[in-house]
Amino acid sequence: MTEKDSIYASALSNIADFAFDEKVAAVFPDMIQRSVPGYSTIIAMTGVMAERYAQAGSYCYDLGCSLGASTLAMAKQIEGRNCNIIGVDNSPAMLEHCKSNIADSGYSTPVQLLCKDLNEVTIKNASVVVLNFTLQFIAIEQRAALLSRIAEGMNEGGILILSEKILFEDEHLQALNTDLHHSFKRANGYSDLEISQKRASIEKVLLPETINTHQQRLQQAGFKSIDVWFQCFNFASLVAIK
């Protein structure tokens, strides 16, 4: 059973930068469901899109796989398609939980898990690449190079799914969507203290950008067809076709 996220429920004298450690891994399913509007839809549709675009004999990559939600969504939908999934994360704690979740799933799609920095991963023969709420944790100056390497390792007709917390160029819309996001979290049981402390913990670690910035970067990396397929408040998911 998933543990409830209460990491920031009590007042902290020192708020450390957010990290994907064992404490976060233990409550992550609850944390992300209560924090990211539309998360379940994004994960489910990741599997649906993988079913459409996964090419026989190719690899599907889940970059920043955390506990394996996107990996499992793909594994379910592409069973029997002669595709392998490679899940990558740099957090040993997250990968331990991911490994257990995959073992418990019963899906037959082969999955390989790698504990690596994404900047050190070689992408090859890829028909599906997933970056669900991962790029936002990569240093901004490294993002273009990462996306270019992904594009270079993808097969023609392959698909990239990129889900991110986003910024708005319009100040009013930025303030509005931030407030709506906080209201979403309150509706899911988080207190104002939890919201404030989590924000202080993550603001130097999670660096969001505008949708326009993401689209331009994807185009420069070599993707041809790029669009936003999902958005709720300040969270969005883009699809880009090689």
Helices and strands as residue ranges (DSSP letters): H 22-35, H 39-53, E 59-63, H 69-77, E 84-89, H 92-105, E 111-115, G 118-120, E 126-132, G 135-137, H 140-152, E 154-167, H 171-187, H 192-202, E 209-210, H 211-221, E 225-232, E 235-241
